[in-house]
Each structure stands twice: as structure tokens, then as C-alpha cells.
Amino acid sequence: MLSVEALAAAYGPAPALAGVELAVGAGEVVTLLGRNGMGKTTTVRAIMGLLPSVGGRVTGGRIAFDGTALVGRPSHEIARRGLGLVPEGRQVFPTLSVRENLVATQRPGFWDLGAVYALFPRLREREGNSGRNLSGGEQQMLAIGRALLTNPRLLILDEATEGLAPLIRAEIWACLERLKAEGQSILLIDKNLSHVLRLADRHVILEKGRTVWTGSSAALEAAPELRERFLHV
């Protein structure tokens, strides 16, 4: 589905990516791993056409979804092609209610308001609350539900459980496990290695804006030197 080849990007004159390679197939869960500042969020922004909004640009390489080139296309067009984003920091609309946040981007498909409320009953309870009056965990549920209501073929989550309380993290991981079981393709960024090793089919490690390793959970679990070199602070 998604193919990223030799991707390079920059913010102004400063290079940010210099050779990112990754792929996500139908029904796969793939993680993008690496220490802070190694290019994970920049890669996601490049895929979604969001780099220009933060002063960046793609300077080389190729991004394709189902064989269609994405580089240079506006973000709304990329989203319509079936890519849904749960951004870092959640970015819910603070003055809109939970329901308004959800239906703002809704498209026809399996995921409707009832399905999202069944996945996250807490959102139904908070339906009339504004985004700014939700806890961080509730905002993350809302951000995931909003992305699902676009009925994406590929769901991208940037820092899926960062800063959340343990009980909320557990609820998010259970949600992701359910989505995987239902065949949802997912590209995931998260620092919780024990959970991503259980969930994901493959992992891509970035170091200084470049892919340095790709492999299965079994291969990564069997290589403590890789984890020490590229993932531990």
C-alpha cells in the first residue's frame, strides 16, 4: 500500500531526512522507531503532505500509496486517498464538542459515530464536552476516533500513548490490537517497545534521518545490541 523510497527532506537549509525507506502492506502493522529527533515525525509529515505547513519540504525520493505518487499533493487530497492521521499532541479542536470533532471529518464507511462510541464508550459519555475540557487520554481517544471516521485504509499514529496514564495506555493498546485483528493497516510511532514488539509485524529504525534497520519483532527482540545502539537513551 504505502511505499517510501530514499526519502529526503529539509527545514529551510537544514537537512532533516536523508534516506528513509519503509513500506506498509495491506493489513500490516509497521512501527517507526528511533530516538527523539531522528526524523520519525518529519517522515509522517512528509507522507501526509504537511511539511510545508511547518516550513519544511521534500527534497528527494518517492512516496507512493497504491502506486500513486504523493509528493507535491496537498494534505487534504492525500487524506481523501485513504490515509488517516492521529498527530503528535492530539490536536483536537478545543472549542468543538466531542461529537462535533468526530463528525467534522466523517466519511461513509464501516466506521460511524456508533462504532467509535462502541470502541471508546467514554467519548459517548463526554459527547457534549468541548475538546479543551477533556483529559489527555480522552483527547487521544477523540483523535483516534476522528481519524477512524475518515474510514482510512492506512491509519498513522504519531506517539500513540505518549504522556498518558497507565490505564489509558492499556485502553489504547487494546484498541490497536482490535484494529489489527480486524485487518486495519497501521503505521505506528511509539516508545513503548514491549507493546510494539507484541503488536507489530515489522519495525523500521531511523537514525539521523535515515533507515538503518528493518525487520520483524522476533529479529529485534533477539538483537539487544540494536536496541542499545539505536533506541535506548
C-alpha positions in Angstrom: 0.0 0.0 0.0 2.5 2.6 1.2 6.0 2.8 -0.2 8.6 5.3 0.8 11.9 5.2 -1.1 15.1 7.2 -0.5 13.1 10.0 1.1 15.0 13.2 1.8 13.6 16.4 3.4 14.7 19.7 4.9 13.6 22.6 7.1 15.0 25.6 5.3 18.7 24.9 4.6 18.9 22.2 7.3 18.5 18.6 6.2 16.1 16.5 8.3 15.8 13.2 6.3 18.5 11.7 4.1 17.3 8.3 3.0 14.2 6.9 4.7 12.9 3.6 3.3 9.8 1.9 4.5 6.7 0.0 3.3 3.4 -0.9 4.8 1.3 -3.7 3.2 -2.4 -4.4 3.4 -3.3 -5.5 7.0 0.2 -4.9 8.3 1.2 -3.0 11.4 4.6 -1.4 11.0 6.4 0.8 13.6 8.7 3.7 13.0 11.3 3.6 15.8 14.3 5.7 16.9 15.4 8.2 19.5 13.9 11.7 19.6 15.0 14.0 16.8 15.8 11.1 14.3 13.1 12.0 11.8 10.1 10.0 12.7 7.6 12.9 12.9 9.2 14.5 9.8 8.6 11.3 7.9 4.9 11.2 8.9 4.6 14.9 7.9 6.2 14.2 4.5 3.8 11.2 3.9 0.7 13.3 4.8 1.8 16.4 2.8 2.2 18.5 6.0 5.8 19.6 5.7 5.1 22.9 4.0 2.9 23.9 6.9 5.9 23.8 9.3 8.5 25.3 7.0 9.8 22.1 5.5 9.9 20.4 2.1 10.6 17.1 0.5 13.9 17.3 -1.3 14.3 13.9 -2.8 12.9 10.4 -3.0 9.5 8.9 -3.6 6.3 8.4 -1.6 3.5 6.3 -3.2 0.2 5.0 -2.0 -1.2 2.2 -4.1 1.2 3.2 -6.8 0.1 6.9 -6.8 2.9 9.4 -6.1 2.1 11.6 -3.1 4.9 14.1 -3.0 3.6 17.6 -4.0 0.0 16.7 -3.4 -1.9 18.8 -0.8 -2.7 17.1 2.5 -6.4 17.1 2.0 -6.1 15.2 -1.2 -3.7 12.7 0.4 -6.2 12.2 3.2 -9.0 11.5 0.7 -6.9 8.7 -0.8 -7.3 6.8 2.4 -4.6 7.9 4.8 -5.8 8.9 8.3 -3.5 10.6 10.8 -3.6 10.7 14.6 -1.0 13.5 15.1 1.5 14.0 17.8 -0.1 16.2 20.5 -3.6 15.1 19.5 -4.6 18.5 18.0 -8.3 18.2 18.7 -10.5 21.2 18.0 -10.6 22.8 21.5 -13.9 24.8 21.1 -15.8 22.0 19.4 -17.7 19.3 21.3 -16.6 15.7 21.1 -19.4 14.9 18.7 -18.5 17.9 16.5 -14.9 16.9 16.5 -15.8 13.5 15.3 -18.3 14.3 12.6 -16.2 17.2 11.2 -14.1 14.7 9.1 -16.6 11.8 8.8 -16.7 9.9 5.5 -19.0 7.0 4.6 -17.8 3.5 5.6 -17.6 0.9 8.3 -16.6 3.5 11.0 -19.5 5.7 12.0 -20.3 7.5 15.2 -21.9 4.5 16.8 -18.9 2.3 16.0 -16.5 4.9 17.5 -18.6 5.2 20.7 -18.6 1.4 21.0 -14.8 1.4 20.7 -14.5 4.3 23.2 -17.6 4.4 25.5 -16.0 7.3 27.4 -16.5 9.5 24.3 -20.2 8.9 24.3 -20.3 10.0 28.0 -18.4 13.2 27.1 -20.3 13.8 23.8 -21.3 17.3 24.7 -17.9 18.4 26.3 -15.6 20.6 24.4 -12.2 19.3 23.3 -10.4 21.6 25.8 -12.3 20.1 28.7 -11.1 16.5 28.1 -8.3 14.8 29.8 -5.2 13.9 27.8 -6.3 10.3 27.5 -9.8 11.4 26.3 -8.3 13.7 23.8 -6.2 10.8 22.4 -9.3 8.6 22.1 -11.0 11.5 20.3 -8.1 11.9 18.0 -8.1 8.2 17.1 -11.9 8.2 16.7 -11.7 11.3 14.5 -9.1 9.5 12.2 -11.2 6.3 12.1 -14.3 8.3 11.0 -12.4 9.2 7.8 -12.5 5.4 7.2 -8.8 5.2 6.4 -7.2 2.3 4.6 -3.9 3.2 6.4 -4.0 4.7 9.9 -0.9 6.6 11.0 -0.4 7.3 14.7 2.4 9.6 15.9 3.3 8.9 19.6 0.2 6.8 20.2 0.5 6.6 24.0 2.9 9.4 25.0 2.2 11.1 28.3 -0.9 9.0 29.1 -1.8 7.4 32.4 -1.1 3.6 32.6 -4.8 2.7 32.5 -5.4 4.9 29.4 -2.4 3.5 27.7 -3.7 0.0 28.2 -7.0 1.0 26.7 -5.2 2.5 23.6 -3.1 -0.7 23.2 -6.3 -2.8 23.4 -7.9 -0.6 20.7 -4.9 -1.0 18.4 -4.9 -4.8 18.9 -8.6 -4.9 17.9 -7.9 -2.8 14.8 -5.1 -5.1 13.8 -7.3 -8.2 14.3 -9.9 -6.5 12.0 -7.2 -6.1 9.3 -6.6 -2.3 9.6 -3.2 -1.3 8.2 -1.3 0.8 10.7 2.0 2.8 10.7 2.8 3.5 14.4 5.3 5.6 16.3 5.6 4.8 20.0 8.3 4.5 22.6 6.8 1.5 24.4 9.0 -1.2 23.0 7.4 -4.1 24.9 4.0 -3.3 23.4 5.1 -2.6 19.9 7.1 -5.8 19.8 3.9 -7.7 20.6 1.7 -5.7 18.2 3.7 -5.0 15.1 4.6 -7.2 12.1 7.7 -5.2 11.2 9.8 -2.4 12.5 11.8 0.4 10.8 14.5 2.1 12.8 15.6 5.6 11.9 19.0 7.2 12.9 19.8 10.8 11.8 17.0 10.8 9.2 18.0 7.5 7.6 16.6 4.0 7.7 19.3 1.9 9.4 17.4 -1.4 10.1 14.1 -3.1 9.1 12.9 -6.4 10.5 10.4 -8.5 12.4 9.6 -8.3 16.1 11.4 -11.7 16.6 14.6 -10.3 15.0 14.5 -7.1 17.0 13.9 -8.9 20.3 16.8 -11.2 19.5 19.2 -8.2 18.9 19.8 -6.4 22.2 22.8 -4.6 20.6 20.4 -3.0 18.0 18.1 -1.8 20.8 21.0 -0.4 22.8 22.6 1.3 19.8 19.6 2.9 18.2 16.7 3.0 20.8 18.0 3.5 24.3 18.7 6.9 25.5 
